[in-house]
């Protein structure tokens, strides 16, 4: 019995160390993303590789699968953010607003409405399948955060301004999930994420307004 308890304590200790590393890298990713630095994707790749294993171990199956997707998007995002603006006229004039690669864009409410409706429908279907055929915890919430995070990560790679608003909602739901599963460091991380996502929105909005001031063609699509 004592040996079993010691082994369990050791496993928790190892998991906590890896979780701490993943948390530090995740914070680095978000801080760099707020500055539109391409180096954010390096931190994202390593952090999500660690989380892939951690979430699998606590039976958050879709969260684990989601992080495999994040790893792929880290590669795609890095490539996309290293691309040059299409024309010199598209470049942001101020060194204060310097950013890597492609420019920030904004989508219309109608476009976001379609995205939300489709993503919501897919998450409900996935949640039903998980609740019915797997042992996944919090199947519908897990599915919803997964589906919307998949969609929103694509928006980050495309530099869509409103991605930060989606992240605020996703992070709030994730806080509940991770707290229930005892991932305390990750819970604290996501509380911080909420505030960083709000700050990220305003930082990107400032850059977006600078772009549209010099080139009105970059306005909401």
Helices and strands as residue ranges (DSSP letters): H 2-34, H 40-57, H 61-81, G 88-90, G 95-97, H 109-133, H 139-157, H 163-180, H 184-214, G 216-218
